[in-house]
């Protein structure tokens, strides 16, 4: 997911690693806050794979600075990451799905619709699994409240996806 965040921010402007971190925290801080220790190796991978380019310069204070920008291949990879089917892990799904929705504006309408349908299919699957789990187990008060809340959260998320899908098709 970190690669998606970096590529999205670099699709907007050229940034230093510090700038990337600051922009990610500004845009996605309520969803995730990756550390420099996460960003740096991801930038190295993206650079090695040709998705970002790096330009070293000297700052006004005489210190070396590295500026990163997205390449044409990086733009393609960003779009690919957005339409790739969602993660199988239900714990990570909502956060990764919300991040993808924030980034959806870089996609063409058809790709937005594809992404929304894939997210909706996965959300519906998790909702069904949650409802089935609640039927098959004799839960005490706290687990029941947690799973009831999860059911509500997924119903709301599916409604959000349907609203976005309708906006894309009309």
C-alpha positions as CSV (number, residue, x, y, z in Angstrom):
1,X,0.0,0.0,0.0
2,X,2.9,2.4,0.7
3,X,3.9,2.3,-3.0
4,X,0.3,3.5,-3.9
5,X,0.5,6.3,-1.4
6,X,3.9,7.5,-2.7
7,X,3.0,7.3,-6.4
8,X,-0.3,9.1,-5.7
9,X,1.5,12.0,-4.0
10,X,4.2,12.1,-6.7
11,X,1.5,12.2,-9.4
12,X,0.7,15.7,-8.0
13,X,4.2,17.2,-7.7
14,X,7.9,16.6,-7.4
15,X,8.9,16.0,-3.7
16,X,11.7,15.1,-1.4
17,X,11.3,12.1,0.9
18,X,10.4,14.5,3.7
19,X,7.9,16.2,1.4
20,X,6.4,12.8,0.4
21,X,6.0,11.9,4.1
22,X,4.4,15.3,4.9
23,X,2.0,15.0,1.9
24,X,1.0,11.4,2.8
25,X,0.3,12.4,6.4
26,X,-1.7,15.5,5.2
27,X,-3.8,13.5,2.7
28,X,-4.1,10.1,4.4
29,X,-3.2,10.8,8.1
30,X,-6.6,9.7,9.4
31,X,-6.1,6.3,7.5
32,X,-2.4,5.7,7.9
33,X,0.8,7.3,8.9
34,X,3.8,5.6,7.4
35,X,7.3,6.3,8.9
36,X,10.4,7.3,7.1
37,X,11.6,3.7,7.7
38,X,8.7,2.5,5.6
39,X,8.9,5.3,2.9
40,X,12.6,5.0,2.2
41,X,12.7,1.3,1.1
42,X,9.5,1.7,-0.8
43,X,11.1,4.7,-2.7
44,X,14.1,2.6,-3.4
45,X,12.0,-0.2,-4.8
46,X,9.9,2.2,-6.9
47,X,13.1,3.8,-8.3
48,X,14.7,0.4,-9.0
49,X,11.6,-0.6,-10.9
50,X,11.5,2.6,-13.0
51,X,8.3,4.0,-11.4
52,X,10.0,7.1,-10.0
53,X,13.1,9.0,-10.9
54,X,15.4,10.7,-8.5
55,X,17.3,14.0,-9.0
56,X,20.1,14.9,-6.6
57,X,20.7,18.6,-6.0
58,X,22.4,20.8,-3.5
59,X,20.1,22.9,-1.3
60,X,20.7,26.6,-0.6
61,X,22.3,25.6,2.7
62,X,24.8,23.4,0.8
63,X,23.2,20.1,1.8
64,X,22.4,17.4,-0.7
65,X,18.7,16.9,-1.5
66,X,17.0,14.2,-3.5
67,X,13.8,15.1,-5.4
68,X,11.5,12.3,-6.6
69,X,9.1,12.4,-9.5
70,X,6.8,9.9,-11.1
71,X,7.6,8.4,-14.5
72,X,5.2,7.4,-17.2
73,X,5.6,3.8,-16.0
74,X,4.9,5.0,-12.5
75,X,1.6,6.5,-13.6
76,X,0.7,3.1,-15.2
77,X,1.7,1.3,-12.0
78,X,-0.4,3.7,-9.9
79,X,-3.5,3.0,-12.0
80,X,-2.7,-0.7,-11.8
81,X,-2.4,-0.6,-8.1
82,X,-5.8,1.1,-7.8
83,X,-7.7,-1.4,-10.0
84,X,-6.0,-4.5,-8.6
85,X,-8.5,-6.6,-6.7
86,X,-8.6,-5.7,-3.0
87,X,-6.6,-7.4,-0.2
88,X,-8.0,-10.7,1.1
89,X,-7.3,-9.8,4.7
90,X,-10.5,-8.3,6.2
91,X,-8.6,-6.5,8.8
92,X,-6.8,-4.4,6.2
93,X,-9.6,-4.2,3.7
94,X,-11.4,-1.1,4.8
95,X,-8.3,1.0,5.2
96,X,-6.9,0.0,1.9
97,X,-10.2,0.4,0.2
98,X,-10.6,3.9,1.6
99,X,-7.1,4.8,0.4
100,X,-8.0,3.6,-3.1
101,X,-11.2,5.7,-3.0
102,X,-9.2,8.8,-2.1
103,X,-6.9,8.2,-5.1
104,X,-9.6,7.3,-7.6
105,X,-9.5,10.7,-9.3
106,X,-6.4,9.6,-11.2
107,X,-8.4,6.9,-13.0
108,X,-10.5,7.1,-16.1
109,X,-14.3,6.6,-15.5
110,X,-14.3,3.0,-16.7
111,X,-11.4,2.1,-14.4
112,X,-13.1,3.9,-11.5
113,X,-16.2,1.8,-12.1
114,X,-14.0,-1.4,-12.2
115,X,-12.4,-0.4,-9.0
116,X,-15.7,0.4,-7.3
117,X,-17.2,-2.9,-8.4
118,X,-14.3,-4.9,-7.1
119,X,-14.3,-3.1,-3.8
120,X,-18.1,-3.6,-3.5
121,X,-17.8,-7.4,-4.2
122,X,-15.2,-7.8,-1.5
123,X,-17.1,-5.7,1.0
124,X,-20.3,-7.7,0.3
125,X,-18.3,-11.0,0.8
126,X,-16.9,-9.8,4.2
127,X,-20.4,-8.7,5.2
128,X,-21.9,-12.1,4.4
129,X,-19.1,-13.8,6.3
130,X,-19.7,-11.6,9.3
131,X,-23.4,-12.3,9.3
132,X,-22.8,-16.0,8.9
133,X,-20.4,-15.9,11.8
134,X,-22.9,-14.2,14.0
135,X,-25.5,-16.9,13.2
136,X,-23.2,-19.8,13.9
137,X,-21.8,-18.8,17.2
138,X,-23.2,-18.0,20.6
139,X,-21.5,-14.7,21.3
140,X,-21.4,-12.9,24.6
141,X,-22.3,-9.2,24.8
142,X,-18.9,-7.7,23.7
143,X,-18.2,-9.8,20.7
144,X,-21.8,-9.4,19.5
145,X,-21.5,-5.6,19.8
146,X,-18.3,-5.6,17.8
147,X,-19.7,-7.8,15.0
148,X,-22.9,-5.7,15.0
149,X,-20.8,-2.6,14.6
150,X,-18.8,-4.3,11.8
151,X,-22.0,-5.2,10.0
152,X,-23.2,-1.5,10.2
153,X,-19.8,-0.3,9.0
154,X,-19.8,-2.6,5.9
155,X,-23.4,-1.7,5.1
156,X,-22.5,2.0,5.2
157,X,-19.3,1.3,3.1
158,X,-21.3,-0.6,0.5
159,X,-23.8,2.3,0.3
160,X,-20.9,4.7,-0.2
161,X,-19.6,2.6,-3.0
162,X,-23.0,2.4,-4.6
163,X,-23.3,6.2,-4.4
164,X,-19.9,6.6,-6.1
165,X,-20.8,4.1,-8.7
166,X,-24.0,5.9,-9.5
167,X,-22.1,9.2,-9.8
168,X,-19.6,7.6,-12.2
169,X,-22.3,6.2,-14.5
170,X,-24.5,9.3,-14.6
